[in-house]
């Protein structure tokens, strides 16, 4: 009996070895690629209204991935799995990604990632509903990261309208809930999960575009087309597949720590391409955010309960 307890304990608290190549590559992908999507969205918004842009992005990504998987003989989801894929896709892609794109009409693109940096905190809150509270050292990293977000806001980086700010926070909460909830559902196995959720989320976005979005596409430019292709392939298929992989392999706080690093990438691209100049407070905030993410990387432990996706 004691041996069995020690075995279970070792599985739950086994430290994560970030030198594992697949995990390390997946972390790099969600850190860097997702951080770059904010600039790509801003470029695409010059030609497409936000809900239509998000719909095209995920319908293209989900459709391509679905066709490839079906060509390789992967079975199509059951009707019940499609229902759950629509629900989770609604949280992750319709509310979150569509909401962020909509908010970027008012929120500067380089700092839309700042509000999304609260995702680890929302995820932690929703994990508590399923009684999966983080380790105390993970809490330490989460708190440090959130302090960095507050410092960045004090530096004046997030000058947004109340509507834009609220949309970004709702989007962050939606992503946290969807990420946690999906691990407790019967959904398609492997990459078919990604394809089904992106297709369902893209369809919902198209429905709301037709229902409420009055804005029509403007002149279609090559940069806008390139941005949509980048968002579909890199910001959709590649990075979301990496994120789902991380949800299966590592703790939720570490898997969502990308939300602390994405602002660094977004701000860096804003500096290089948009000519933005951060204040001393903003630079300090970026350092604090990096420290918080580093704490999660060094101290996070795997949790096997509720990780099967």
N, C-alpha and C positions, 0 to 999 in steps of 0.2 A: 504493500500500500504506500509506504513512504517513497519507494522508488518511483512508483507511478506519479505521485504528487510532484516529485522533483522533475520528472520528464515533462509534465504539463507546464510547470512553472518555467522550465527552460525554454519551452516553445513560445510562451507568451512574452517573456522578457529578454529573449535572445537579442543582443545588440546588433544593430544594423551595420554591416560592413560596407561603407560607401565606396570601397574600392571595387565592388562587384561591377564589372563593366556594363551590363545591361541597365542596372539601376542608375549608375553614374551618367550614362548617355541619356537616359530618359529624363533625369533631373536637369541636365544641361538643355535639353530640348524645351521643357516647359519653362525654364528660367528665361532663356534667350528668345525663343520664337514667339511665345505669348507676349513677351514684352514689346516685340516689334510690331505686333498686330495693331496696336493703337494708332501708329503712324499710317499703316496701310489702310485702316478704316477711314482716317481723315482724308487720305488721297482719293479713296473710292467715293466718299460722300460728295465730292465735287461734281459727280455725274449721276449718282443714284441716291434716292431718299433712303433713310436709315433702315426702315423695316424691309423694303425691297432688297437693299444691299445684303442684309443679314440672311434673308430668304435665299437669294441666289447663292450666297456663300455656302450655306449648309446643304441645300438641295444638290448642288454640284458635288460637294465633298461626299455626302452620303450616297448619292447616286453612283458615283465612280467606284467607291469602295464596295457597294452592294453588288454591282455588276462583276467586279473582279472576284469577289467571294463566291457568287453563284457560279461563275465560270470554273471555279476550282472545286465545285461540288458541295459547298457549304449549304446546309438546308436553310430554307427560309423560316423566319420566326413563325410561331403559332399565333392564332388570333389573340389569345390572352397575352402573349409576349409583346405583340404590337401595341396593345392597349397600355401596358406598363412603359414601353418605349416612348409612347406619345406623352405620357405623364412626365417621365424623367426628362425627355427631350424638351418638353415645355418649360420645365424649371431651368435646365442648363442652357438651352439655346434660344428659346423664345423670350423668356423673361430676362435672363441674365445677359446673353450676348446681344439680343435685340435691344434691351434696355440701355446697355452701355453705348451702342451705336447711336441710339436716339439721343442719349444725354450728351454725346459729343457735338451736338449742334450748339451747345452752350458751354460745355466743359472743355478747356484746352486739351488737345489730344495727348500732349506729353504728360498730363497729370490725371487723366481718366483712371489710370492704374492705381492712383493713390487710394481712392475709395474702395477699389477692388482688393486692396491690401488688407481689408478687414475680413476677408474670406476665412482665414484660419480661425479667427475668433467666432464667427458664425458657425463654422464647422464644429468647433469645440462645444458650442451651446447645443447644437442638434445631436451631437454624440451623447450628450448627457441624457437626452430623452431615451436613448437605448442603453443607458447606464454604462457608457464606455468613456469614462473621464480620462484625460491625459495623465501621464506621469508628471510628478511635480517639476522635474527638470524641463519637460516640454512646456509646462505653464510658464516657466521662467523665460524661455525663448519667445513665446507668444506675447508676453507682456512687454518685453524689450522691443519687439517689432512694432507693437501698437504705439509705444511711446515715440518711436521714430516717425510713425504716421502723424501723430499729434504735432511733433516738432515741424514736420514738413508743412502742415496746415498753418502753424503759427508763422512760418516764413512767407506766407502769402501765396503759396504755389497753387492752392485749390480755390481760385477766385471764380466760383460758379454761382449760377442762379439757384435759389432754393429748389426749383424743379429739377435742375440737372443734378444737384447733390443728392436729392432724395432718390432719383432714379438709379444712381450708381450704388447707393447703399442697399436699395431693394434688390438690385441685380446681384450684389455680393451675397446677401442672405439667401437668395434663390439658388445660387450655385452651391452654397454650403449645404442647404437642405437636400438638393438633388443628389449631390455626391454621397451623402451619408445614407439617404433612403434607398438608393439603388443597390447597395450592398445587402439589403434585406429582402430583395425581390427576386422573383423568377423571371429572368431576362435571358436573351440569347447568349450563347457562349462565345468567347473570343471576340474577334474584330466585328462580328455581325452585330454585337451590341452597339458599337460605335456607329455603324451604318444605319441601323434602325432608328437610333435616337436622333441622329443628324437629319435623316429624312423626315421624321415626324416633327422635329423642331422647325425645320425649314418650311414644311407644309403649314404649320400653325402661323409662322411669320408671314407667309404669303397671304393667308386668310385675313390676318389683321391689317396687312398692307391694303388689301382690296376693301376692307371694311372701314378703316379709319384714316388711312394716310392719303391726303389730298394731293400731296406734292408729286409731280411727275418727273421722270428722269430728265436730266439736262443733256447737254451735248456729251456724247460718249467719247472719251479720250483714251488713248493708249495707256497712259499711266493708271487710269481707273480700271481698265480691263486687267492690266498686269497686277494691280492690287487685289482684285477679286480672285484671280487665279492663285496668287500667293496665299490669300486668306483661306481658300478652299483646300489647297494641297498641303501647305506647311502649317497654317493656323487651324486647319480642320483635321485632315486625315492623319498627318504625322504627329502633331502635338497632342491631339486628343487621344490617340492610340497610346502614346507614351504616358499620358495622365492616367488612363484606365489601368495600364500596366502597373503604375506606381501604387494605385489604390489597392491592388491585389498583393503587393510585395512589401510595402512599408506602412508606417503609421499614418493616420489621417493628418496630424499636424505637420509632419514632414512632407507628405505629398502635396499639401496646400501651401507650403512655405514659398512656393513660386510667387504667391501674391505679394510677398515682401520684396522680392528681387525684381519683379516686373517693373515697378516704378523706376528703378535704377536704369534699366534698359530704355524705358520710354523717355525718361528725362535726358539720358545720354543722346538718344536720337534727336530729341528736340534741340539739344545744344548744337549737334553737328549739322542738322539739316534745317532747323527752324531759327537759329540764331538766338535762342533763349539764354539768359544769364541768371543762374541761380544765386540766391543770397547766401550769406555765411550760414544762416540758420538752416537753409535748405540743404547745404552741403553737410552740415552736422547731422541732419536727419537721415540723409542717405547712409552715412557711416553707421548710425544706430540701427537702421533697418538691416544692414548687412550683418551686424553683430547678432541681431535676433535670429536671422536665418542661419547663421553659423552655429548658434546654440542648438537649433533644431537638428542640424546636420550631425553635430557631434554627440548630442545627448539623447536623440530620439531612439525609441526601442520599438521593435516590431510588435504588433498586436494581431494575433491570428484570428481572434473571435470577430465574426462579422466581416471578414475580409473577402470571402468568396463572392465574386461578382459574376 
